Amino acid sequence: MIDSSRKFDEHLAAVAYRNGRGAALFLAGFTAALWPTDLVIFRGVPDVQSVVNWLRVSVISLSLLIYALMRTRLGPRYPTQILGIGGSLLLFAIGWGFGEIGGPDRPWIHLAYSALFFSVLAPIRVTGRTLLVCSLTVALCLGFLAPHPQYWSHPLTTMMLSFIASLAAIVIAVGHLSFRILRQSFFQSLELENASSQLAGLNDTLETRVQAQTRDLRRLTDHLERAREEERKRIARELHDQLGQELTALNLTLALTQQRFTRDPNCIKGNLADMEALVARTRATARNLVTELRPQLLDDLGLQAGLEWLVRQTEEHAAPLKCNLMADALGEVDPDSSTVAFRIVQEALTNVVRHAKAKGVDIALAVRDGELNIAVSDDGIGLPMEPPASSGFGLIGIRERVATRSGTMQLSPRPGGGTTLMVTIPLATTTEEVRQ
């Protein structure tokens, strides 16, 4: 608020400086342009014409003096004071000149009243405006009455002073109304400027975030393509090295059994036992490959059973890491949300194993108020201050999975060391809403 008031004061000074120079120059030019009309209007009245000539010279001289002062260093610093003093001198000269022509019973002094209305345009507050109008009014009256004491006893002087006082009050009121309009316009413009600045800042922030997310999505897409190819290579290698060898061994055993059966049907019991073992290993290999692609427990027994299997697998492959699973009422989680939650926990545990150097990790899932809350907290080395640009694919994947379900994700340091991942997924989101 203080900053806005200071800006408004600076704006008022700038308006007074800019308009004051123009007004002074206009008044000098206008007075000079009408000078030739005096030869026609005051023809045959040389006394009046000489006073009017002097008055025009005074007005032009004072106007040019005000303009010259406004062009100096003092102009931008004290524009209102220069205009106030210059205006008072002008009205004093006008009052003196009209007083030389005639008293209150003549029309000349009454023509000067309109000069007070020029102060309506002064961009000043009501206190300064009151002082300015009073100064102009007093200067006009002093210029008219001080050199001519006989006017004080004139019957119309009291009426003239009363009228000028009333007119001054009207000028102050109208001027203050003009000032309030100016102030309202300024603050509206200031609010519009601030809103535009904020909008520009928000647009820049939004553009930066969009560019960052687009860049992350491109990196994630490239990473997923490479991961998909690596997974295909691994599955092909597993099929060739394990399942293929076991099927080859089974085929050889079957051929040998057929040869032995031809010679002696009773000597194939050992071959049948070997074949049974090969079939069991082949079945186990196929089951392991299928389970790695998608745990059957997740479809048959639900999210909690799938997570328990995931925890056991993680502990077996990442010993001595210990996983603590806490799940509450996960039976009401729909299949789509179960898949998303399972993959989020799987990716989080993968990140812990690869990067956290943790000894223990806590996984907590709970359904509250129609939302699935997931928390994965480890006691590892925590978040790096400046993660490398090539890392973070797991977190990007989690973030995108959460975004598809209109959920929220928060990654924060764990008290005492480590990292905590908090995810909230609305369960009431329909398939159509998720697609949108």
C-alpha positions as a printed Julia matrix, in Angstrom:
436×3 Matrix{Float64}:
   0.0      0.0     0.0
   2.86     2.39    0.82
   4.52     1.59   -2.48
   1.26     2.27   -4.34
   0.84     5.65   -2.59
   4.39     6.59   -3.49
   3.78     5.65   -7.11
   0.58     7.71   -7.09
   2.42    10.76   -5.73
   5.05    10.35   -8.43
   2.27    10.08  -11.0
   0.65    13.28   -9.71
   3.95    15.14   -9.92
   4.52    13.85  -13.45
   1.03    14.94  -14.55
   1.45    18.38  -12.97
   4.84    18.8   -14.63
   3.64    17.66  -18.04
   0.33    19.53  -18.06
   1.75    22.61  -16.32
   4.28    23.28  -19.07
   1.62    22.88  -21.74
  -0.86    25.11  -19.89
   1.69    27.91  -19.39
   2.72    27.85  -23.04
  -0.91    27.68  -24.19
  -1.9     30.65  -22.01
   0.94    32.78  -23.38
   0.07    31.88  -26.98
  -3.67    32.32  -26.49
  -3.23    35.73  -24.86
  -0.93    36.87  -27.64
  -3.29    35.55  -30.36
  -6.24    37.59  -28.99
  -4.21    40.76  -28.62
  -5.2     42.18  -32.04
  -8.89    42.0   -31.07
  -8.32    44.75  -28.5
  -7.95    47.25  -31.34
 -11.56    46.56  -32.29
 -13.14    45.96  -28.89
 -11.56    48.92  -27.09
 -11.47    51.31  -30.02
 -12.18    54.79  -28.75
 -11.34    53.86  -25.13
  -7.59    54.45  -24.98
  -7.38    54.32  -21.15
  -8.93    50.86  -21.04
  -6.89    49.71  -24.03
  -3.62    50.74  -22.4
  -4.47    48.86  -19.2
  -5.51    45.79  -21.17
  -2.27    45.97  -23.15
  -0.29    46.1   -19.93
  -2.35    43.2   -18.58
  -1.66    41.09  -21.69
   2.05    41.81  -21.42
   1.99    40.78  -17.76
   0.08    37.55  -18.47
   2.36    36.6   -21.37
   5.51    37.42  -19.39
   4.41    35.5   -16.29
   3.27    32.5   -18.4
   6.63    32.35  -20.18
   8.43    32.7   -16.84
   6.42    29.77  -15.43
   7.22    27.73  -18.55
  10.92    28.54  -18.23
  10.96    27.54  -14.55
   9.19    24.28  -15.4
  11.96    23.51  -17.88
  14.64    23.81  -15.2
  15.62    21.21  -12.57
  13.02    22.67  -10.23
  10.17    21.81  -12.62
  10.06    18.01  -12.15
  10.7     18.34   -8.39
   8.27    21.14   -7.48
   5.73    21.45  -10.32
   2.71    22.14   -8.1
   4.49    24.85   -6.08
   5.72    26.64   -9.21
   2.27    26.54  -10.78
   0.63    27.7    -7.54
   2.92    30.69   -7.07
   2.84    31.57  -10.76
  -0.97    31.3   -10.85
  -1.29    33.54   -7.79
   0.91    36.18   -9.46
  -1.17    35.95  -12.62
  -4.47    36.43  -10.75
  -2.97    39.3    -8.72
  -2.0     41.02  -11.98
  -5.44    40.35  -13.47
  -7.15    41.72  -10.35
  -4.96    44.83  -10.4
  -5.59    45.41  -14.1
  -9.35    45.04  -13.85
  -9.3     47.25  -10.75
  -7.68    49.98  -12.82
 -10.51    49.79  -15.34
 -13.4     49.93  -12.86
 -14.83    48.93   -9.49
 -17.21    46.17   -8.4
 -20.05    47.8   -10.29
 -18.22    47.28  -13.59
 -18.15    43.85  -15.34
 -14.36    43.56  -15.64
 -13.5     41.97  -12.31
 -16.36    39.52  -12.67
 -14.83    38.22  -15.89
 -11.82    37.02  -13.87
 -13.84    34.56  -11.79
 -13.61    31.92  -14.5
  -9.82    31.83  -14.04
 -10.35    29.95  -10.77
 -11.76    26.98  -12.66
  -8.39    26.28  -14.25
  -7.3     24.96  -10.83
  -9.83    22.12  -11.2
  -7.31    20.35  -13.43
  -4.56    20.52  -10.8
  -3.64    16.91   -9.77
  -3.38    17.51   -6.01
  -5.1     16.23   -2.88
  -7.9     18.1    -1.15
  -5.63    19.81    1.4
  -3.28    21.15   -1.25
  -6.22    22.02   -3.49
  -7.87    24.05   -0.75
  -4.63    25.92   -0.16
  -4.19    26.51   -3.9
  -7.73    27.79   -4.53
  -7.61    30.01   -1.44
  -4.26    31.42   -2.59
  -5.62    32.17   -6.05
  -8.79    33.7    -4.63
  -6.92    35.88   -2.15
  -4.43    36.95   -4.85
  -7.29    38.02   -7.16
  -9.06    39.94   -4.39
  -5.86    41.6    -3.15
  -4.9     42.62   -6.66
  -8.3     44.2    -7.09
  -8.8     45.8    -3.65
  -5.34    46.54   -2.2
  -4.31    49.24   -4.77
  -7.83    50.74   -4.59
  -8.94    51.25   -0.96
 -12.07    53.05   -2.14
 -13.5     49.72   -3.37
 -13.73    48.4     0.21
 -16.65    50.73    0.99
 -18.48    49.97   -2.23
 -21.91    48.35   -1.65
 -21.18    45.53   -4.13
 -17.82    44.57   -2.6
 -19.36    42.43    0.14
 -21.54    40.64   -2.44
 -18.5     40.18   -4.7
 -16.41    38.66   -1.91
 -19.27    36.39   -0.86
 -19.74    35.21   -4.44
 -16.01    34.6    -4.9
 -15.91    32.58   -1.63
 -18.85    30.45   -2.76
 -17.27    29.99   -6.17
 -13.98    28.95   -4.51
 -15.84    26.3    -2.5
 -17.44    24.97   -5.69
 -14.06    24.92   -7.45
 -12.57    22.94   -4.53
 -15.44    20.43   -4.6
 -15.33    19.98   -8.38
 -11.55    19.76   -8.33
 -11.61    17.12   -5.61
 -14.13    15.11   -7.63
 -11.77    15.34  -10.61
  -8.91    14.22   -8.36
 -10.88    11.21   -7.13
 -11.61    10.18  -10.71
  -7.91    10.54  -11.49
  -6.96     8.5    -8.43
  -9.48     5.76   -9.23
  -8.24     5.58  -12.8
  -4.63     5.37  -11.64
  -5.19     2.55   -9.17
  -7.32     0.66  -11.66
  -4.49     0.99  -14.16
  -2.02    -0.08  -11.47
  -4.12    -3.13  -10.61
  -4.41    -3.96  -14.3
  -0.65    -3.6   -14.68
  -0.02    -5.82  -11.66
  -2.52    -8.36  -12.93
  -0.87    -8.3   -16.35
   2.53    -8.72  -14.73
   1.29   -11.62  -12.61
  -0.38   -13.17  -15.64
   2.84   -12.83  -17.62
   4.74   -14.44  -14.75
   2.21   -17.26  -14.55
   2.4    -17.73  -18.3
   6.18   -17.9   -18.11
   5.97   -20.37  -15.23
   3.36   -22.44  -17.05
   5.42   -22.41  -20.24
   8.5    -23.45  -18.3
   6.6    -26.28  -16.6
   5.09   -27.41  -19.9
   8.5    -27.43  -21.53
   9.98   -29.31  -18.57
   7.19   -31.89  -18.56
   7.41   -32.26  -22.34
  11.14   -32.81  -22.02
  10.57   -35.33  -19.21
   7.93   -37.15  -21.24
  10.25   -37.37  -24.22
  13.02   -38.73  -22.02
  10.56   -41.13  -20.4
   9.27   -42.3   -23.77
  12.81   -42.89  -24.97
  13.64   -44.7   -21.74
  10.52   -46.86  -21.98
  11.37   -47.79  -25.55
  14.86   -48.83  -24.49
  13.48   -50.63  -21.44
  10.94   -52.45  -23.61
  13.69   -53.61  -25.97
  15.86   -54.67  -23.04
  12.92   -56.59  -21.57
  12.31   -58.31  -24.89
  15.97   -59.27  -25.08
  15.87   -60.6   -21.51
  12.72   -62.63  -22.11
  14.15   -63.98  -25.37
  17.37   -64.89  -23.57
  15.43   -66.55  -20.75
  13.35   -68.5   -23.23
  16.43   -69.54  -25.2
  18.8    -70.27  -22.3
  16.44   -71.85  -19.79
  13.17   -72.88  -21.38
  14.86   -73.8   -24.7
  17.57   -75.89  -23.02
  15.02   -77.64  -20.83
  12.82   -78.46  -23.84
  15.89   -79.73  -25.75
  16.87   -81.89  -22.81
  13.31   -83.13  -22.58
  13.34   -83.99  -26.28
  16.64   -85.89  -25.98
  15.4    -87.76  -22.92
  12.22   -88.66  -24.76
  14.21   -90.02  -27.74
  16.49   -92.04  -25.44
  13.44   -93.39  -23.63
  11.91   -94.52  -26.87
  15.12   -96.37  -27.8
  15.31   -98.09  -24.41
  11.62   -98.91  -24.46
  12.14  -100.72  -27.78
  14.89  -102.86  -26.28
  13.48  -103.35  -22.77
  10.22  -101.69  -21.58
  11.18  -102.2   -17.92
  14.37  -100.14  -18.05
  12.78   -96.71  -18.7
  11.74   -95.88  -15.13
  14.84   -93.7   -14.61
  14.19   -91.87  -17.88
  10.57   -91.19  -16.86
  11.77   -89.7   -13.56
  14.2    -87.44  -15.45
  11.44   -86.39  -17.82
   9.14   -85.58  -14.91
  11.82   -83.4   -13.33
  12.46   -81.61  -16.63
   8.73   -80.97  -17.08
   8.55   -79.55  -13.53
  11.53   -77.25  -14.15
  10.03   -76.14  -17.46
   6.71   -75.39  -15.78
   8.49   -73.43  -13.06
  10.5    -71.45  -15.61
   7.37   -70.56  -17.58
   5.55   -69.59  -14.37
   8.41   -67.34  -13.26
   8.49   -65.57  -16.61
   4.74   -65.02  -16.53
   4.86   -63.81  -12.93
   7.6    -61.29  -13.71
   5.46   -59.89  -16.5
   2.37   -59.64  -14.26
   1.81   -61.41  -10.92
  -1.19   -63.72  -11.16
  -1.81   -63.08   -7.48
  -2.8    -59.51   -8.33
  -5.68   -60.72  -10.47
  -6.68   -63.73   -8.37
  -6.27   -62.54   -4.76
  -6.12   -58.76   -5.07
  -3.72   -55.91   -4.35
  -2.62   -56.94   -0.86
  -1.56   -60.45   -1.93
   0.28   -59.0    -4.93
   2.14   -56.55   -2.69
   3.08   -59.31   -0.24
   4.58   -61.28   -3.13
   6.42   -58.15   -4.32
   7.84   -57.57   -0.83
   9.1    -61.17   -0.62
  10.68   -60.94   -4.06
  12.37   -57.65   -3.18
  13.8    -59.04    0.07
  15.12   -62.12   -1.76
  16.84   -60.14   -4.5
  18.02   -57.19   -2.36
  19.11   -58.84    0.89
  19.74   -57.65    3.58
  17.03   -55.05    2.8
  13.97   -55.52    5.03
  10.53   -54.48    3.86
   7.63   -53.76    6.22
   4.2    -53.83    4.56
   1.19   -52.29    6.29
  -2.07   -52.54    4.37
  -5.59   -51.74    5.53
  -8.88   -52.63    3.8
  -7.58   -52.93    0.25
 -10.39   -55.21   -0.87
 -12.47   -52.25   -2.09
  -9.78   -51.06   -4.49
 -10.89   -51.51   -8.11
  -8.71   -53.55  -10.52
  -7.42   -50.54  -12.46
  -6.38   -48.72   -9.3
  -4.83   -51.95   -7.98
  -2.64   -52.22  -11.07
  -1.56   -48.58  -10.8
  -0.82   -48.92   -7.07
   1.14   -52.14   -7.59
   3.3    -50.57  -10.3
   3.9    -47.45   -8.19
   5.09   -49.52   -5.23
   7.15   -51.73   -7.56
   8.87   -48.71   -9.12
   9.42   -47.11   -5.72
  11.06   -50.28   -4.37
  13.2    -50.49   -7.52
  14.41   -46.93   -6.88
  15.16   -47.77   -3.25
  17.18   -50.83   -4.23
  19.1    -49.01   -6.97
  19.78   -45.62   -5.41
  18.86   -45.33   -1.72
  21.4    -47.74   -0.15
  18.74   -48.37    2.47
  18.55   -51.1     5.09
  14.83   -50.92    5.59
  11.74   -49.61    3.84
   8.17   -49.16    5.1
   5.23   -49.51    2.72
   1.83   -48.33    3.94
  -1.44   -48.43    2.01
  -4.86   -47.37    3.28
  -8.22   -46.38    1.82
  -9.72   -43.22    3.34
 -12.51   -40.98    2.09
 -12.66   -42.64   -1.31
  -8.9    -42.32   -1.89
  -6.05   -44.8    -1.84
  -3.1    -43.43    0.15
   0.32   -44.93   -0.55
   3.46   -44.16    1.46
   6.91   -45.65    0.76
   9.57   -44.53    3.24
  13.2    -45.7     3.33
  16.15   -45.03    5.66
  18.68   -44.54    2.86
  20.93   -41.67    1.82
  18.04   -39.33    0.98
  17.47   -37.05   -1.97
  20.49   -35.58   -3.79
  20.85   -31.79   -3.8
  21.15   -31.68   -7.59
  20.03   -34.89   -9.26
  21.63   -35.56  -12.65
  19.55   -34.77  -15.7
  19.69   -38.35  -16.95
  18.2    -39.86  -13.8
  14.71   -39.88  -12.36
  12.91   -42.05  -14.93
  11.32   -44.05  -12.13
   9.94   -40.93  -10.47
   8.78   -39.55  -13.82
   6.98   -42.83  -14.48
   5.33   -42.71  -11.05
   4.3    -39.11  -11.59
   2.72   -39.9   -14.94
   0.88   -42.92  -13.53
  -0.48   -40.74  -10.73
  -1.49   -38.03  -13.23
  -3.53   -40.52  -15.28
  -5.62   -41.17  -12.15
  -5.96   -37.47  -11.23
  -3.96   -38.13   -8.08
  -1.2    -36.31   -6.21
   2.43   -37.16   -5.58
   4.83   -35.72   -3.01
   8.49   -36.59   -2.49
  10.09   -35.31    0.72
  13.04   -36.03    3.04
  12.37   -38.44    5.87
  13.16   -37.19    9.39
  16.41   -38.78   10.49
  17.53   -39.57    6.94
  15.99   -41.19    3.92
  13.12   -40.37    1.6
   9.33   -40.59    1.79
   7.09   -40.92   -1.25
   3.43   -39.99   -0.68
   0.83   -40.79   -3.35
  -2.93   -40.28   -3.25
  -5.18   -41.85   -5.9
  -8.94   -41.13   -6.04
 -10.87   -44.38   -6.3
 -14.05   -42.74   -7.53
 -12.47   -41.57  -10.81
 -14.29   -43.1   -13.74
 -12.58   -44.53  -16.75
 -13.8    -41.67  -18.9
 -12.47   -39.06  -16.47
  -9.1    -40.81  -16.38
  -8.92   -40.74  -20.17
  -9.7    -37.04  -20.19
